[in-house]
Amino acid sequence: MQILVYILKRLIQAIPLLFIVSIISFFIIRLSPVDPLAELRINPSISQETLKAEEQRLGLDKPLPVQYALWLKSFLRGDLGVSVTGEKVSTKLWERIPNTLLLTSVVILLTWLVGIPLGIYAALHWKQPIDRFLTVLTSIGMAIPSFFFALLLLIFAVRSGWFPTGGLTGYNFSSLSPLHKFFDIAHHLVLPVIVLFTISLSGLQRQMRGNLLDVLGADYIKFARAKGLSENKVIYKHALRNAINPMVTLLGFEFAALLSGAALTEYVFQYPGLGRLILEAVMKSDINLVMASLMMGTIMLILGNLIADILLKLVDPRVSVS
């Protein structure tokens, strides 16, 4: 019951955060010099009456505070409006959100399955050649910009022909069997996952290594060894449990970092995700689409941090949610 009350409190606390994010995002976007009707204005076949009708449809003929109030009213009703192309924003969002969740979930799963063991192994072999080798690799991974790395892999895919260069599925996806559909999606995910996995793995592995090294130097670990406990019990029962707690807290921040980092990666590989949708909408100054995408992204980040806090409570009984 206590954990349910905690979840309810966190969700209530998220309401003013969403409100602040929406205000900042709306006015930054609307004060930008990009005209959402720029393509229509330069088209000689579009009449002035049509342009005025589009301005009224999108609410561009009203003052900014009134525009925000109208947008907020429609958002609270669940009506996300239409984009500048006339498509329903809600439809476009629900097409992209599952794709972004799929990409980020795969990256987080692989990162934790590989990064935590590598961090433990590096800490247990401190200053040995394997530790120095892993340190060099992670330093390279943290130094490479995700956009540049994605471009390199895209060039490799074009020249080798081993991987698809864009999208989530092939042209014949609908005619494939369920098993072949799975492999088709996995084949398209390889390059975006490699980019995000490499960047995320570097930071996670170094953090795990540093945490375990700090714990191994603590007095209670020395006392446990002095009592004659086996090295495996000292490391995996006592040291690791305390070293991994800060990692669980980082889960929510990692989810946030992946969402922001995935935007450029999705754009390079033409991956149909939420990040690419936001970038394209910002370049067109599509206010309804941008605002809805940013709000959905903020909600996903809040939920990611909430899940991380709940997991921390489950793995560490000392943490109280009261």
Backbone bond lengths (Angstrom), bond angles and torsions (degrees), N, CA, C in turn:
res aa  C-N    CA-C-N  psi(-1)  N-CA   C-N-CA  omega(-1)  CA-C   N-CA-C  phi
1 M - - - 1.459 - - 1.526 111.30 -
2 Q 1.328 115.56 -37.92 1.464 120.18 -178.79 1.523 110.96 -63.58
3 I 1.332 116.51 -39.73 1.462 119.86 -178.67 1.530 110.59 -68.28
4 L 1.347 117.35 -32.45 1.461 120.56 177.79 1.527 110.92 -68.16
5 V 1.327 116.73 -39.74 1.468 120.50 176.93 1.526 110.02 -63.79
6 Y 1.336 116.19 -39.86 1.467 120.80 178.72 1.529 110.80 -62.65
7 I 1.331 116.64 -44.15 1.467 120.50 178.91 1.521 110.64 -62.26
8 L 1.333 116.42 -42.72 1.466 120.55 179.09 1.535 110.92 -62.08
9 K 1.333 117.29 -42.64 1.464 120.75 178.20 1.528 111.47 -61.86
10 R 1.325 116.34 -43.23 1.469 119.79 179.97 1.524 111.22 -63.61
11 L 1.329 116.33 -38.95 1.463 119.29 179.58 1.522 111.16 -67.58
12 I 1.334 116.71 -37.09 1.464 120.07 177.19 1.531 110.43 -67.46
13 Q 1.337 116.82 -39.36 1.464 120.78 178.17 1.521 111.88 -65.32
14 A 1.333 117.36 -23.59 1.465 120.61 -179.36 1.522 112.24 -73.85
15 I 1.328 117.75 -19.46 1.471 120.64 -176.65 1.533 111.77 -62.49
16 P 1.366 120.23 -51.57 1.477 118.23 177.51 1.521 112.76 -63.88
17 L 1.334 117.23 -30.82 1.469 119.60 177.53 1.524 110.51 -64.05
18 L 1.320 117.09 -45.17 1.460 120.72 178.11 1.528 110.75 -62.46
19 F 1.326 116.16 -38.63 1.461 120.65 179.78 1.529 110.68 -63.27
20 I 1.336 117.05 -45.41 1.472 121.25 180.00 1.524 110.68 -64.56
21 V 1.333 116.47 -43.53 1.469 120.23 179.12 1.523 110.79 -60.96
22 S 1.320 116.01 -41.52 1.468 119.45 -178.82 1.531 111.17 -64.97
23 I 1.339 118.22 -41.19 1.472 121.25 179.82 1.525 110.51 -63.67
24 I 1.338 115.53 -50.04 1.467 119.26 -178.37 1.524 111.09 -61.27
25 S 1.323 116.68 -46.13 1.465 120.94 -177.64 1.524 111.18 -64.10
26 F 1.330 116.32 -44.25 1.470 119.99 -176.47 1.525 111.18 -61.52
27 F 1.316 116.90 -49.10 1.466 118.80 -174.39 1.528 111.52 -74.03
28 I 1.313 118.54 -31.06 1.472 119.34 175.77 1.525 110.08 -65.57
29 I 1.325 116.26 -43.33 1.461 120.13 -178.64 1.533 111.04 -67.83
30 R 1.330 116.75 -43.74 1.458 119.09 -176.16 1.524 112.11 -73.40
31 L 1.334 117.64 -25.05 1.463 119.95 178.47 1.521 112.35 -85.54
32 S 1.325 117.66 -2.99 1.457 120.75 178.17 1.530 109.41 -72.68
33 P 1.340 117.60 153.64 1.473 120.03 -176.88 1.525 113.53 -75.37
34 V 1.321 118.86 -5.26 1.460 121.22 -177.23 1.526 109.42 -73.32
35 D 1.310 116.55 129.48 1.468 122.53 -179.99 1.531 108.71 -96.30
36 P 1.331 118.97 120.65 1.467 120.17 -179.64 1.523 113.76 -64.97
37 L 1.342 116.53 -18.12 1.464 120.33 179.39 1.528 111.76 -106.55
38 A 1.333 116.22 21.34 1.468 119.70 -175.70 1.527 111.60 -61.49
39 E 1.343 117.16 -39.98 1.462 119.69 -178.86 1.521 111.54 -66.24
40 L 1.331 116.21 -34.91 1.461 119.23 178.73 1.529 111.65 -72.88
41 R 1.350 116.39 -35.27 1.469 119.47 -176.84 1.526 112.36 -67.41
42 I 1.330 116.47 -32.67 1.469 119.26 -178.48 1.523 112.07 -86.30
43 N 1.325 116.09 -2.93 1.469 120.06 179.01 1.531 108.58 -88.16
44 P 1.329 118.12 113.59 1.476 119.64 -176.07 1.530 113.28 -66.30
45 S 1.325 117.52 -18.03 1.466 119.64 -178.82 1.524 113.06 -82.07
46 I 1.347 116.92 -8.32 1.467 121.48 -179.81 1.517 108.89 -91.20
47 S 1.310 116.90 123.04 1.467 121.45 -178.39 1.524 110.94 -80.15
48 Q 1.327 115.25 164.42 1.460 121.19 177.89 1.531 111.13 -66.15
49 E 1.323 116.63 -32.67 1.467 119.29 177.33 1.519 111.17 -64.03
50 T 1.327 115.62 -39.73 1.465 119.62 178.18 1.516 111.12 -65.24
51 L 1.333 116.23 -41.24 1.465 120.14 178.52 1.530 111.26 -63.17
52 K 1.328 116.62 -42.02 1.458 119.58 178.74 1.530 111.03 -65.57
53 A 1.328 116.29 -37.00 1.477 119.69 178.14 1.527 111.04 -65.54
54 E 1.341 115.92 -37.99 1.462 119.47 178.23 1.532 110.78 -68.30
55 E 1.337 116.46 -39.09 1.464 120.04 177.52 1.525 110.96 -61.97
56 Q 1.335 116.59 -40.93 1.463 119.68 178.03 1.528 111.52 -68.44
57 R 1.338 116.36 -38.77 1.471 120.16 179.68 1.516 111.80 -63.52
58 L 1.336 116.05 -39.73 1.455 120.97 -179.13 1.533 112.39 -89.16
59 G 1.328 117.82 -4.46 1.464 121.00 178.93 1.508 113.71 76.72
60 L 1.335 118.39 17.97 1.463 121.18 -176.41 1.520 112.71 -76.71
61 D 1.327 117.55 -10.96 1.453 120.68 -179.35 1.520 112.68 -88.49
62 K 1.342 117.32 3.72 1.464 121.92 -177.63 1.529 110.12 -108.57
63 P 1.345 118.38 158.91 1.482 120.58 176.39 1.527 111.23 -61.41
64 L 1.338 115.80 156.54 1.467 120.54 -176.06 1.531 113.14 -58.41
65 P 1.335 119.76 -45.81 1.474 117.95 178.55 1.528 112.63 -58.62
66 V 1.337 116.16 -38.40 1.466 119.73 179.05 1.527 110.24 -67.79
67 Q 1.340 116.91 -39.90 1.460 120.59 177.43 1.524 110.98 -60.22
68 Y 1.338 115.52 -43.42 1.466 118.68 179.65 1.519 111.42 -65.56
69 A 1.331 116.45 -41.39 1.464 119.93 179.74 1.526 110.84 -62.35
70 L 1.325 116.60 -41.36 1.469 120.15 178.42 1.521 111.10 -65.62
71 W 1.356 115.72 -41.90 1.465 118.29 178.71 1.526 110.90 -63.92
72 L 1.339 117.37 -44.56 1.464 120.86 -178.79 1.528 110.74 -62.67
73 K 1.314 116.63 -39.99 1.468 120.47 179.44 1.527 110.44 -62.18
74 S 1.324 116.34 -45.58 1.470 119.45 179.75 1.521 111.77 -68.17
75 F 1.354 116.83 -35.04 1.465 120.16 179.56 1.523 110.92 -66.12
76 L 1.331 116.77 -41.88 1.464 120.67 179.33 1.529 111.62 -66.20
77 R 1.331 116.47 -27.82 1.467 120.14 176.59 1.524 111.96 -79.98
78 G 1.339 116.47 -8.57 1.453 119.67 -177.36 1.506 113.52 88.45
79 D 1.328 117.01 4.19 1.461 122.00 178.23 1.530 108.14 -95.83
80 L 1.322 116.68 105.94 1.464 120.76 -176.02 1.518 112.54 -86.10
81 G 1.326 117.46 -0.35 1.455 120.65 176.07 1.518 112.49 80.84
82 V 1.324 114.47 -164.80 1.466 121.42 -179.46 1.518 109.07 -122.57
83 S 1.312 116.15 155.65 1.462 121.35 178.28 1.528 109.22 -83.02
84 V 1.327 115.79 176.78 1.463 119.66 -179.31 1.527 111.51 -67.33
85 T 1.333 116.68 -17.91 1.465 120.47 177.81 1.523 112.28 -87.07
86 G 1.340 117.08 -3.67 1.456 120.70 178.90 1.516 114.39 92.94
87 E 1.338 118.21 -3.60 1.462 121.19 179.32 1.527 110.41 -82.12
88 K 1.341 115.67 151.41 1.459 119.73 177.86 1.525 109.47 -70.45
89 V 1.328 116.80 130.91 1.468 121.69 -178.44 1.522 110.78 -64.43
90 S 1.310 117.43 -40.93 1.469 120.76 -178.75 1.520 111.13 -60.07
91 T 1.319 117.05 -38.95 1.469 120.36 179.37 1.518 111.08 -64.22
92 K 1.344 116.41 -44.18 1.461 120.18 -179.47 1.525 111.41 -65.71
93 L 1.339 115.70 -36.92 1.466 118.83 -179.95 1.519 111.54 -66.38
94 W 1.310 116.96 -47.12 1.468 119.26 -177.20 1.511 112.26 -69.77
95 E 1.326 116.97 -15.22 1.461 119.56 172.33 1.530 111.50 -77.65
96 R 1.337 116.86 -29.63 1.469 121.04 -172.91 1.522 114.11 -98.55
97 I 1.334 118.36 -35.82 1.467 120.83 -174.78 1.535 112.34 -57.56
98 P 1.350 120.10 -47.00 1.478 118.43 178.22 1.523 113.21 -58.73
99 N 1.332 117.18 -34.51 1.470 120.03 179.77 1.528 111.33 -66.69
100 T 1.340 116.40 -42.30 1.464 119.79 178.12 1.523 110.93 -67.30
101 L 1.326 117.65 -41.24 1.464 120.61 177.03 1.524 111.25 -61.94
102 L 1.318 116.80 -38.83 1.467 120.43 177.43 1.521 110.92 -62.28
103 L 1.331 116.43 -47.54 1.468 120.35 -178.50 1.519 111.57 -63.80
104 T 1.332 117.43 -49.23 1.465 120.23 -177.58 1.528 111.89 -67.47
105 S 1.330 117.50 -35.99 1.474 120.32 179.14 1.522 111.06 -64.83
106 V 1.334 116.29 -43.03 1.473 119.82 178.89 1.523 110.26 -63.65
107 V 1.328 116.77 -42.83 1.471 120.49 -179.00 1.523 110.91 -64.78
108 I 1.331 117.54 -45.54 1.466 120.58 -179.62 1.520 110.70 -63.48
109 L 1.336 117.28 -42.76 1.466 120.68 179.74 1.522 111.09 -61.20
110 L 1.324 116.76 -48.63 1.468 120.06 -179.55 1.528 111.21 -66.22
111 T 1.324 116.74 -39.18 1.462 120.28 -178.96 1.522 111.35 -61.52
112 W 1.323 116.55 -44.49 1.463 119.95 -179.00 1.526 112.11 -72.98
113 L 1.323 117.06 -36.14 1.465 119.60 179.10 1.526 111.93 -66.86
114 V 1.319 116.86 -29.26 1.471 121.03 -178.68 1.523 111.31 -100.50
115 G 1.331 117.57 -43.26 1.461 120.94 -172.39 1.512 114.15 -67.78
116 I 1.343 117.51 -41.37 1.464 120.06 -178.85 1.533 111.39 -64.78
117 P 1.354 119.18 -51.10 1.475 118.31 177.20 1.528 113.50 -60.12
118 L 1.340 117.71 -38.71 1.464 119.76 178.88 1.526 111.29 -65.70
119 G 1.337 116.90 -38.68 1.453 119.87 177.58 1.520 111.93 -64.77
120 I 1.336 116.27 -40.95 1.471 120.40 177.67 1.525 110.35 -64.51
121 Y 1.326 115.81 -44.55 1.467 120.23 -178.51 1.531 110.88 -63.22
122 A 1.334 116.40 -41.27 1.468 119.87 -179.83 1.528 110.97 -66.14
123 A 1.342 116.89 -38.79 1.464 120.05 -179.80 1.530 111.44 -67.79
124 L 1.336 116.69 -37.34 1.461 120.18 -179.70 1.531 112.22 -74.57
125 H 1.332 116.86 -15.57 1.480 121.48 177.29 1.526 109.10 -119.03
126 W 1.320 115.52 44.51 1.462 122.11 -175.81 1.521 111.80 -57.54
127 K 1.337 115.34 131.82 1.466 124.94 178.61 1.521 113.90 65.89
128 Q 1.305 117.48 8.31 1.454 120.66 173.63 1.529 109.06 -86.39
129 P 1.334 118.11 166.24 1.480 119.53 -176.34 1.522 114.01 -55.33
130 I 1.344 118.10 -38.49 1.461 119.90 -178.46 1.526 110.73 -67.13
131 D 1.334 116.66 -34.72 1.466 120.22 177.82 1.524 110.40 -67.94
132 R 1.312 117.39 -42.54 1.465 120.57 179.10 1.535 110.47 -65.95
133 F 1.335 116.56 -37.84 1.466 120.31 179.23 1.528 110.49 -64.47
134 L 1.328 116.84 -45.00 1.465 120.44 178.58 1.523 111.34 -65.13
135 T 1.322 117.15 -34.87 1.466 120.58 178.11 1.522 110.96 -64.14
136 V 1.338 116.50 -41.29 1.469 120.26 178.11 1.527 110.34 -64.74
137 L 1.337 116.54 -44.34 1.463 120.07 -179.23 1.526 111.70 -62.18
138 T 1.329 116.67 -44.46 1.458 119.33 -179.09 1.526 111.41 -68.64
139 S 1.323 116.92 -32.71 1.468 119.62 176.64 1.523 110.86 -64.58
140 I 1.332 115.88 -40.76 1.468 120.00 177.26 1.524 110.06 -64.41
141 G 1.346 116.34 -43.36 1.458 120.49 -179.84 1.511 112.94 -62.02
142 M 1.331 116.80 -37.85 1.464 120.26 179.64 1.522 111.75 -75.40
143 A 1.335 117.23 -25.18 1.467 120.67 -176.71 1.527 112.87 -83.84
144 I 1.338 117.75 -24.33 1.464 120.39 -176.75 1.528 110.15 -77.30
145 P 1.325 119.15 123.41 1.473 120.44 174.87 1.525 110.24 -65.43
146 S 1.319 116.18 137.76 1.467 119.94 -177.24 1.526 111.72 -61.15
147 F 1.330 117.15 -37.75 1.469 120.31 -179.29 1.526 110.65 -64.51
148 F 1.336 116.77 -43.74 1.472 120.92 179.90 1.524 110.64 -66.29
149 F 1.327 116.99 -42.73 1.462 121.11 179.18 1.528 110.56 -63.07
150 A 1.336 116.49 -40.05 1.464 120.20 178.95 1.532 110.71 -63.73
151 L 1.334 117.12 -40.10 1.462 120.12 177.87 1.528 111.65 -63.41
152 L 1.344 116.66 -40.34 1.464 119.76 178.55 1.526 111.02 -62.34
153 L 1.330 116.20 -44.34 1.464 119.19 179.42 1.526 111.55 -67.60
154 L 1.329 116.65 -32.80 1.462 119.66 177.47 1.532 110.66 -65.37
155 I 1.329 116.08 -42.76 1.468 120.03 176.88 1.528 110.13 -62.20
156 F 1.333 116.56 -42.22 1.465 120.40 178.00 1.529 111.06 -61.08
157 A 1.337 116.68 -41.67 1.469 120.13 -179.58 1.525 111.31 -65.64
158 V 1.340 116.86 -38.59 1.463 120.46 -179.86 1.516 110.93 -66.67
159 R 1.323 116.72 -42.99 1.475 120.11 -176.18 1.527 112.68 -76.73
160 S 1.318 117.13 -35.97 1.460 119.59 -177.70 1.523 112.54 -86.33
161 G 1.334 116.96 -32.45 1.454 120.08 -177.07 1.509 113.72 74.36
162 W 1.328 117.16 12.94 1.463 120.62 -177.12 1.531 112.45 -81.26
163 F 1.307 117.03 -27.15 1.465 120.77 -175.58 1.523 110.11 -128.97
164 P 1.333 117.06 152.73 1.472 120.00 173.99 1.524 110.02 -64.77
165 T 1.309 116.47 150.03 1.464 120.52 -176.99 1.527 112.63 -99.72
166 G 1.308 117.67 5.43 1.459 118.83 178.13 1.511 112.21 178.84
167 G 1.337 115.40 164.71 1.456 121.16 177.49 1.517 112.79 82.41
168 L 1.327 114.35 -178.15 1.457 121.62 179.16 1.515 111.87 -113.73
169 T 1.318 117.03 -22.82 1.459 121.37 -179.22 1.523 109.63 -137.94
170 G 1.332 114.89 162.71 1.451 120.79 177.53 1.521 112.03 -82.63
171 Y 1.331 115.69 173.35 1.468 120.64 -177.29 1.522 112.49 -67.13
172 N 1.343 117.20 -26.41 1.464 121.53 -177.90 1.524 111.93 -104.75
173 F 1.324 117.44 26.18 1.462 121.37 -174.18 1.524 112.21 -59.82
174 S 1.324 118.06 -41.06 1.461 120.94 -175.54 1.519 113.01 -65.68
175 S 1.329 117.56 -22.79 1.465 120.65 -178.06 1.531 112.81 -93.24
176 L 1.338 117.32 -0.78 1.464 120.33 -176.95 1.520 111.02 -84.94
177 S 1.329 115.01 159.04 1.462 121.07 174.14 1.526 109.42 -75.16
178 P 1.335 118.53 162.23 1.477 120.02 -179.20 1.525 113.17 -54.12
179 L 1.328 117.64 -41.51 1.468 120.02 179.92 1.521 111.33 -65.53
180 H 1.332 116.89 -43.00 1.459 120.06 179.63 1.533 111.25 -69.46
181 K 1.342 117.41 -30.11 1.464 120.16 174.80 1.524 110.24 -64.00
182 F 1.339 116.28 -41.04 1.467 120.06 178.05 1.532 110.85 -60.54
183 F 1.327 116.21 -46.61 1.468 119.24 -178.90 1.530 111.38 -69.42
184 D 1.316 117.26 -30.52 1.460 119.94 177.93 1.529 110.63 -66.38
185 I 1.340 116.54 -45.05 1.469 120.40 177.75 1.529 110.43 -64.47
186 A 1.360 116.22 -43.12 1.470 119.97 179.41 1.526 110.94 -61.44
187 H 1.340 116.56 -38.23 1.470 120.57 179.44 1.525 110.81 -64.20
188 H 1.316 117.41 -39.10 1.465 120.99 179.37 1.528 112.20 -74.17
189 L 1.342 117.04 -22.76 1.463 120.34 -178.89 1.527 112.88 -82.85
190 V 1.326 117.66 -14.81 1.470 120.63 -170.56 1.535 111.80 -56.04
191 L 1.308 117.92 -54.62 1.473 120.22 -174.24 1.531 112.77 -68.18
192 P 1.348 120.23 -47.40 1.478 117.98 176.34 1.522 112.78 -60.04
193 V 1.331 116.59 -37.58 1.468 119.44 179.71 1.525 110.79 -66.88
194 I 1.322 117.45 -39.60 1.468 120.47 179.41 1.530 110.38 -60.48
195 V 1.327 116.70 -43.56 1.471 120.22 -179.25 1.523 110.87 -62.04
196 L 1.327 117.01 -53.68 1.465 120.71 -176.53 1.519 111.39 -70.20
197 F 1.331 117.21 -34.86 1.464 121.67 179.20 1.526 110.89 -64.33
198 T 1.330 116.97 -43.04 1.464 120.90 -178.43 1.530 111.07 -62.86
199 I 1.336 116.36 -44.20 1.452 119.91 -179.32 1.530 111.15 -67.40
200 S 1.330 116.97 -43.82 1.471 120.87 -177.26 1.522 111.73 -71.07
201 L 1.338 116.16 -38.43 1.465 120.25 -177.74 1.516 111.92 -61.47
202 S 1.312 116.93 -39.86 1.464 120.47 -176.37 1.518 111.53 -59.57
203 G 1.324 116.48 -49.87 1.461 119.75 -179.25 1.515 112.96 -67.67
204 L 1.339 117.41 -39.82 1.461 120.84 -177.99 1.526 111.30 -67.35
205 Q 1.323 116.43 -42.19 1.469 119.60 -179.17 1.521 111.61 -64.90
206 R 1.332 117.45 -43.08 1.465 120.50 179.27 1.523 111.34 -66.77
207 Q 1.331 117.02 -37.18 1.462 120.08 178.88 1.521 110.87 -66.05
208 M 1.332 116.84 -43.13 1.463 120.56 179.24 1.527 110.68 -64.91
209 R 1.291 116.47 -40.78 1.465 120.75 178.45 1.524 110.71 -61.55
210 G 1.338 116.50 -47.74 1.461 120.00 -179.27 1.520 112.57 -64.13
211 N 1.338 117.15 -40.96 1.464 120.25 179.69 1.527 111.34 -62.30
212 L 1.327 116.10 -45.44 1.466 119.17 -177.54 1.521 111.60 -68.11
213 L 1.322 117.02 -36.56 1.461 119.59 177.17 1.526 111.34 -63.42
214 D 1.327 116.89 -39.55 1.468 120.50 177.47 1.523 111.17 -63.93
215 V 1.328 116.41 -43.33 1.460 120.14 -178.09 1.526 110.92 -68.75
216 L 1.327 117.27 -38.52 1.463 120.27 -178.90 1.527 112.06 -64.35
217 G 1.329 117.08 -21.72 1.461 119.87 177.87 1.518 113.82 -92.00
218 A 1.344 116.89 2.91 1.465 120.56 -178.34 1.528 111.15 -73.86
219 D 1.327 115.60 157.92 1.469 120.82 -177.50 1.522 112.51 -65.59
220 Y 1.356 117.55 -37.53 1.463 118.05 -176.71 1.524 111.80 -69.39
221 I 1.337 117.77 -25.50 1.464 120.44 175.29 1.530 109.64 -71.76
222 K 1.340 116.31 -40.92 1.463 119.43 175.88 1.528 111.21 -62.66
223 F 1.325 116.50 -38.51 1.460 121.12 178.72 1.530 110.74 -66.42
224 A 1.343 116.34 -39.84 1.463 119.85 179.07 1.525 110.93 -63.86
225 R 1.319 116.66 -39.02 1.463 119.38 177.69 1.526 110.79 -69.10
226 A 1.345 116.05 -37.12 1.468 119.35 179.19 1.527 111.52 -65.36
227 K 1.332 117.16 -27.90 1.466 121.10 178.22 1.522 111.86 -73.47
228 G 1.316 117.38 -10.70 1.455 120.59 178.49 1.509 114.74 94.75
229 L 1.351 118.34 12.45 1.455 120.18 177.79 1.525 110.25 -66.44
230 S 1.311 115.63 148.86 1.464 119.85 179.69 1.523 109.59 -65.63
231 E 1.324 115.89 154.27 1.458 120.65 -177.37 1.531 111.38 -63.11
232 N 1.338 117.07 -38.51 1.472 119.94 178.65 1.520 111.24 -62.51
233 K 1.344 117.06 -40.61 1.459 119.97 -179.43 1.535 110.32 -69.19
234 V 1.325 116.18 -38.40 1.464 119.70 179.08 1.525 110.69 -63.07
235 I 1.337 115.68 -42.77 1.469 119.71 -174.89 1.523 111.42 -77.50
236 Y 1.342 116.69 -52.98 1.458 120.03 -169.31 1.524 113.78 -87.04
237 K 1.319 118.58 -21.68 1.453 120.01 179.47 1.525 112.25 -96.23
238 H 1.337 117.10 -36.84 1.460 120.47 -175.51 1.538 112.50 -104.59
239 A 1.327 116.57 -55.79 1.472 119.60 -173.78 1.523 112.01 -69.77
240 L 1.328 116.84 -46.84 1.467 119.82 -173.30 1.519 112.10 -65.51
241 R 1.310 117.90 -37.39 1.469 120.45 -178.31 1.528 111.35 -61.87
242 N 1.318 116.74 -37.02 1.464 119.84 178.90 1.524 112.12 -81.13
243 A 1.330 116.64 -30.70 1.463 119.43 -178.77 1.519 112.42 -74.29
244 I 1.319 116.96 -26.52 1.461 119.16 -174.58 1.531 112.25 -86.68
245 N 1.337 117.74 -14.83 1.469 119.67 -178.61 1.525 112.99 -58.19
246 P 1.346 119.34 -47.44 1.476 118.31 177.90 1.530 112.73 -62.62
247 M 1.328 117.84 -25.65 1.456 120.86 179.10 1.523 110.97 -66.86
248 V 1.328 115.58 -37.98 1.468 119.17 178.71 1.528 110.20 -64.14
249 T 1.334 115.95 -38.05 1.463 119.86 177.83 1.526 111.18 -63.14
250 L 1.334 116.72 -33.39 1.461 120.93 -179.49 1.523 113.02 -73.62
251 L 1.338 117.27 -11.19 1.458 120.15 -176.66 1.522 111.42 -58.94
252 G 1.337 116.26 -44.98 1.459 119.09 179.44 1.517 112.70 -63.82
253 F 1.347 117.00 -40.83 1.464 120.33 178.56 1.528 110.78 -67.65
254 E 1.335 116.80 -34.35 1.458 119.73 178.57 1.521 110.38 -66.26
255 F 1.326 115.72 -38.36 1.456 119.96 177.37 1.528 110.36 -62.04
256 A 1.324 116.18 -41.27 1.463 120.89 177.78 1.525 111.06 -64.72
257 A 1.331 116.29 -43.97 1.464 119.85 -179.43 1.521 111.17 -63.95
258 L 1.345 116.52 -37.50 1.458 119.66 179.95 1.519 111.19 -66.14
259 L 1.326 117.00 -38.99 1.457 119.64 179.43 1.521 111.51 -63.25
260 S 1.339 116.46 -41.90 1.461 119.50 179.97 1.526 111.24 -73.31
261 G 1.347 116.64 -40.06 1.452 119.96 179.53 1.514 112.97 -72.34
262 A 1.348 116.42 -26.81 1.459 119.85 -178.57 1.518 111.94 -71.04
263 A 1.340 117.70 -21.71 1.462 120.09 -176.49 1.531 110.96 -59.92
264 L 1.337 117.28 -51.40 1.467 120.41 -179.87 1.525 111.03 -67.65
265 T 1.326 116.52 -38.90 1.465 119.60 178.96 1.522 110.87 -63.78
266 E 1.325 116.49 -43.30 1.458 120.41 177.69 1.528 110.93 -62.17
267 Y 1.325 115.81 -37.55 1.468 119.32 -178.80 1.530 111.02 -67.66
268 V 1.329 117.15 -41.01 1.464 120.84 -179.07 1.526 110.54 -64.76
269 F 1.334 116.38 -45.15 1.462 120.64 -176.90 1.527 113.04 -90.75
270 Q 1.345 116.45 6.59 1.468 120.78 -179.31 1.532 110.74 53.37
271 Y 1.332 114.44 40.53 1.468 120.51 -179.78 1.530 108.48 -81.12
272 P 1.315 118.60 129.96 1.475 120.60 -175.37 1.522 112.84 -77.64
273 G 1.327 115.93 69.35 1.454 120.83 -177.85 1.515 112.10 -116.25
274 L 1.326 115.10 178.75 1.459 121.38 -177.19 1.527 111.52 -68.01
275 G 1.332 117.93 -38.14 1.461 121.02 -179.11 1.516 112.14 -62.06
276 R 1.315 116.40 -45.04 1.469 120.12 178.14 1.521 110.61 -64.75
277 L 1.330 117.05 -37.72 1.461 120.64 179.20 1.527 111.10 -62.48
278 I 1.344 116.52 -41.14 1.463 120.55 179.30 1.533 110.50 -64.54
279 L 1.329 117.12 -44.90 1.465 120.21 -179.52 1.524 111.33 -60.56
280 E 1.326 116.42 -45.49 1.458 119.89 -179.58 1.526 111.00 -65.34
281 A 1.335 116.34 -38.44 1.457 119.87 -179.83 1.527 111.43 -68.45
282 V 1.344 116.88 -37.80 1.466 120.70 178.85 1.530 110.21 -64.39
283 M 1.318 117.48 -42.21 1.464 120.65 -179.18 1.530 111.55 -64.62
284 K 1.332 116.55 -28.50 1.469 120.64 177.70 1.523 112.28 -93.82
285 S 1.345 116.84 -3.44 1.461 122.62 -175.56 1.532 111.16 54.31
286 D 1.320 114.60 42.91 1.471 121.90 178.26 1.529 107.66 -82.33
287 I 1.325 116.61 91.35 1.454 122.01 -168.00 1.524 112.59 -60.21
288 N 1.332 118.04 -45.58 1.465 120.27 -177.83 1.515 111.59 -64.59
289 L 1.320 116.44 -42.38 1.457 120.63 -178.66 1.520 111.09 -70.05
290 V 1.334 117.16 -41.75 1.460 120.67 179.20 1.523 110.65 -63.29
291 M 1.312 116.84 -47.68 1.460 120.58 -177.42 1.520 111.39 -63.59
292 A 1.315 116.99 -45.00 1.462 119.77 179.48 1.525 110.94 -63.71
293 S 1.338 117.33 -40.42 1.464 120.86 179.84 1.519 111.23 -65.79
294 L 1.342 116.78 -43.38 1.462 120.45 179.44 1.527 111.27 -64.55
295 M 1.321 117.03 -39.76 1.462 120.12 179.21 1.522 111.04 -66.42
296 M 1.333 116.53 -40.88 1.465 119.42 177.25 1.530 110.45 -64.75
297 G 1.328 116.66 -40.66 1.459 119.88 177.45 1.514 112.34 -63.22
298 T 1.343 116.49 -40.80 1.470 120.65 177.76 1.522 111.45 -64.01
299 I 1.322 116.69 -41.66 1.464 120.62 178.07 1.525 110.79 -62.49
300 M 1.325 116.70 -40.59 1.462 120.38 178.72 1.531 110.98 -64.43
301 L 1.325 117.20 -37.73 1.468 120.67 178.91 1.522 111.05 -68.01
302 I 1.328 116.45 -41.43 1.466 120.41 178.42 1.521 110.44 -62.04
303 L 1.324 116.48 -43.53 1.463 119.99 178.69 1.527 111.16 -65.45
304 G 1.341 116.73 -36.69 1.464 119.78 177.79 1.518 111.94 -62.94
305 N 1.327 117.52 -43.64 1.464 120.98 177.82 1.530 111.27 -66.65
306 L 1.324 116.64 -36.96 1.466 120.34 178.42 1.526 110.86 -64.38
307 I 1.323 116.38 -43.69 1.472 120.18 178.10 1.519 110.64 -62.06
308 A 1.341 116.76 -40.19 1.469 120.28 179.44 1.522 110.94 -63.15
309 D 1.327 117.92 -41.52 1.468 121.11 179.35 1.528 111.38 -65.75
310 I 1.324 116.58 -38.99 1.473 120.09 178.54 1.521 110.65 -66.63
311 L 1.328 116.89 -41.99 1.462 120.25 177.87 1.526 110.90 -63.43
312 L 1.335 117.63 -37.41 1.461 120.72 178.24 1.520 110.57 -62.55
313 K 1.326 116.57 -39.01 1.456 120.26 177.23 1.531 110.78 -64.30
314 L 1.323 117.37 -37.71 1.459 121.03 -177.50 1.532 112.01 -71.23
315 V 1.349 117.07 -36.53 1.465 119.71 -176.84 1.526 112.49 -87.21
316 D 1.341 117.10 -18.50 1.471 120.21 -178.43 1.515 109.21 -128.92
317 P 1.321 119.39 101.81 1.467 121.90 -178.76 1.526 113.33 -63.09
318 R 1.335 117.80 -17.88 1.456 119.84 -179.26 1.519 112.42 -72.22
319 V 1.336 117.02 -19.47 1.449 121.12 -178.35 1.517 109.36 -79.45
320 S 1.324 116.68 129.14 1.444 121.98 -179.78 1.518 109.38 -107.17
321 V 1.335 117.03 142.05 1.454 121.55 178.09 1.517 111.44 -101.17
322 S 1.331 116.63 4.45 1.469 119.75 -179.58 1.521 110.37 -75.52
